[in-house]
Amino acid sequence: MLIASRYLCLLFCLIYIDGYAQSSANPWKLLADVDIKDRFDEAAGYEVSYPVFGEKAKSLDGKTITVKGYMIPYEVYLGPKYFILSSLPIAACFFCGGAGPETVMEVFTKESVTLTEETITVRGRLELNPDDPDRMMYILKDAELVD
Protein backbone atom coordinates (compact mmCIF):
# COMPACT_ATOMS: atom_id res chain seq x y z
CA MET A 1 0.00 0.00 0.00
CA LEU A 2 2.82 2.39 0.84
CA ILE A 3 4.53 1.65 -2.48
CA ALA A 4 1.29 2.36 -4.37
CA SER A 5 0.90 5.70 -2.55
CA ARG A 6 4.47 6.71 -3.38
CA TYR A 7 3.96 5.66 -6.99
CA LEU A 8 0.81 7.83 -7.27
CA CYS A 9 2.59 10.77 -5.66
CA LEU A 10 5.50 10.41 -8.10
CA LEU A 11 3.10 10.13 -11.04
CA PHE A 12 1.24 13.35 -10.05
CA CYS A 13 4.55 15.16 -9.55
CA LEU A 14 5.74 14.14 -13.03
CA ILE A 15 2.46 15.28 -14.59
CA TYR A 16 2.74 18.65 -12.80
CA ILE A 17 6.39 19.11 -13.82
CA ASP A 18 5.62 18.20 -17.45
CA GLY A 19 2.69 20.66 -17.52
CA TYR A 20 4.84 23.38 -15.98
CA ALA A 21 7.63 22.78 -18.51
CA GLN A 22 5.14 22.96 -21.40
CA SER A 23 3.54 26.18 -20.15
CA SER A 24 6.83 27.90 -19.39
CA ALA A 25 8.27 27.15 -22.83
CA ASN A 26 8.25 29.87 -25.47
CA PRO A 27 5.28 28.95 -27.69
CA TRP A 28 6.87 30.61 -30.74
CA LYS A 29 9.76 28.12 -30.56
CA LEU A 30 7.33 25.19 -30.47
CA LEU A 31 5.24 26.68 -33.28
CA ALA A 32 8.35 26.85 -35.48
CA ASP A 33 8.06 23.04 -35.76
CA VAL A 34 6.29 23.18 -39.12
CA ASP A 35 7.13 22.50 -42.76
CA ILE A 36 5.44 24.05 -45.76
CA LYS A 37 4.41 21.71 -48.57
CA ASP A 38 2.68 22.47 -51.84
CA ARG A 39 -0.32 20.42 -52.92
CA PHE A 40 -2.88 20.78 -55.66
CA ASP A 41 -5.98 22.65 -54.54
CA GLU A 42 -9.08 21.55 -56.46
CA ALA A 43 -11.01 24.76 -55.74
CA ALA A 44 -8.15 27.05 -56.77
CA GLY A 45 -7.01 24.90 -59.68
CA TYR A 46 -3.32 25.20 -58.84
CA GLU A 47 -0.69 24.30 -56.23
CA VAL A 48 -1.14 25.95 -52.83
CA SER A 49 1.24 25.96 -49.87
CA TYR A 50 -0.03 24.21 -46.74
CA PRO A 51 1.53 23.70 -43.32
CA VAL A 52 2.57 20.26 -42.12
CA PHE A 53 2.83 20.51 -38.34
CA GLY A 54 5.49 18.71 -36.35
CA GLU A 55 4.91 17.07 -32.98
CA LYS A 56 5.98 20.16 -30.99
CA ALA A 57 3.45 22.38 -32.76
CA LYS A 58 0.76 19.68 -32.55
CA SER A 59 1.29 19.48 -28.79
CA LEU A 60 -0.17 23.00 -28.46
CA ASP A 61 -3.28 22.40 -30.61
CA GLY A 62 -6.43 23.08 -28.58
CA LYS A 63 -4.42 24.16 -25.54
CA THR A 64 -4.55 27.50 -23.76
CA ILE A 65 -1.25 29.24 -24.33
CA THR A 66 0.29 32.55 -23.32
CA VAL A 67 2.27 34.26 -26.05
CA LYS A 68 4.12 37.55 -26.34
CA GLY A 69 4.45 39.52 -29.55
CA TYR A 70 3.76 42.60 -31.63
CA MET A 71 0.43 43.69 -33.09
CA ILE A 72 0.64 44.09 -36.86
CA PRO A 73 -1.39 47.02 -38.25
CA TYR A 74 -2.38 45.19 -41.42
CA GLU A 75 -5.74 46.77 -42.31
CA VAL A 76 -7.30 43.65 -43.79
CA TYR A 77 -6.65 41.82 -40.52
CA LEU A 78 -7.39 44.61 -38.06
CA GLY A 79 -10.56 44.97 -36.01
CA PRO A 80 -11.46 45.81 -32.41
CA LYS A 81 -11.46 42.12 -31.43
CA TYR A 82 -9.25 40.74 -34.20
CA PHE A 83 -5.62 41.35 -35.09
CA ILE A 84 -2.41 39.69 -36.18
CA LEU A 85 0.27 38.96 -33.59
CA SER A 86 3.87 38.56 -34.72
CA SER A 87 6.79 37.13 -32.80
CA LEU A 88 8.95 39.79 -34.49
CA PRO A 89 8.76 43.59 -34.73
CA ILE A 90 7.01 44.95 -37.81
CA ALA A 91 10.24 45.62 -39.75
CA ALA A 92 11.11 41.92 -39.57
CA CYS A 93 7.65 40.34 -39.55
CA PHE A 94 6.11 38.01 -42.12
CA PHE A 95 4.34 40.84 -43.98
CA CYS A 96 7.17 43.40 -44.11
CA GLY A 97 10.37 41.48 -43.47
CA GLY A 98 11.71 38.09 -44.38
CA ALA A 99 10.14 35.96 -41.63
CA GLY A 100 8.06 32.87 -42.32
CA PRO A 101 4.33 32.27 -41.78
CA GLU A 102 5.06 30.40 -38.55
CA THR A 103 5.94 33.73 -36.89
CA VAL A 104 2.40 35.18 -37.03
CA MET A 105 -1.04 34.21 -35.76
CA GLU A 106 -4.57 35.48 -35.99
CA VAL A 107 -5.94 36.57 -32.62
CA PHE A 108 -9.63 36.77 -31.72
CA THR A 109 -10.10 38.52 -28.37
CA LYS A 110 -13.01 38.51 -25.93
CA GLU A 111 -12.82 42.30 -25.57
CA SER A 112 -11.67 45.14 -27.81
CA VAL A 113 -7.93 45.78 -27.93
CA THR A 114 -6.32 49.07 -28.94
CA LEU A 115 -3.50 48.90 -31.47
CA THR A 116 -0.09 49.46 -29.90
CA GLU A 117 3.53 49.42 -31.05
CA GLU A 118 4.64 47.92 -27.71
CA THR A 119 4.88 44.19 -27.13
CA ILE A 120 1.78 42.61 -25.70
CA THR A 121 1.07 39.29 -24.04
CA VAL A 122 -2.14 37.42 -24.78
CA ARG A 123 -3.60 34.17 -23.53
CA GLY A 124 -6.08 32.08 -25.49
CA ARG A 125 -6.90 28.71 -27.02
CA LEU A 126 -4.67 27.84 -29.96
CA GLU A 127 -6.05 26.16 -33.06
CA LEU A 128 -3.79 24.83 -35.79
CA ASN A 129 -5.05 25.45 -39.33
CA PRO A 130 -3.74 22.76 -41.70
CA ASP A 131 -6.33 23.18 -44.47
CA ASP A 132 -7.61 26.72 -45.06
CA PRO A 133 -5.11 28.70 -47.18
CA ASP A 134 -7.19 31.87 -46.72
CA ARG A 135 -6.37 31.89 -42.98
CA MET A 136 -3.13 31.87 -41.06
CA MET A 137 -1.78 28.57 -39.85
CA TYR A 138 -2.14 29.58 -36.18
CA ILE A 139 -5.34 31.01 -34.72
CA LEU A 140 -5.69 32.11 -31.10
CA LYS A 141 -9.33 32.20 -29.95
CA ASP A 142 -11.06 33.57 -26.85
CA ALA A 143 -7.90 35.55 -26.15
CA GLU A 144 -7.37 38.18 -23.48
CA LEU A 145 -4.55 40.57 -22.68
CA VAL A 146 -2.26 39.45 -19.87
CA ASP A 147 -0.36 41.95 -17.71
Secondary structure, 3 states (H helix, E strand, C coil): CHHHHHHHHHHHHHHHHHHHHHHHCCHHHHHCCEEEEEEEECCCCEEEEEEEECHHHHCCCCCEEEEEEEEECCHHHCECCEEEEECCCHHHCCCCCCCCHHHEEEEEECCCCCCCCCEEEEEEEEEECCCCCCCCCEEEEEEEECC
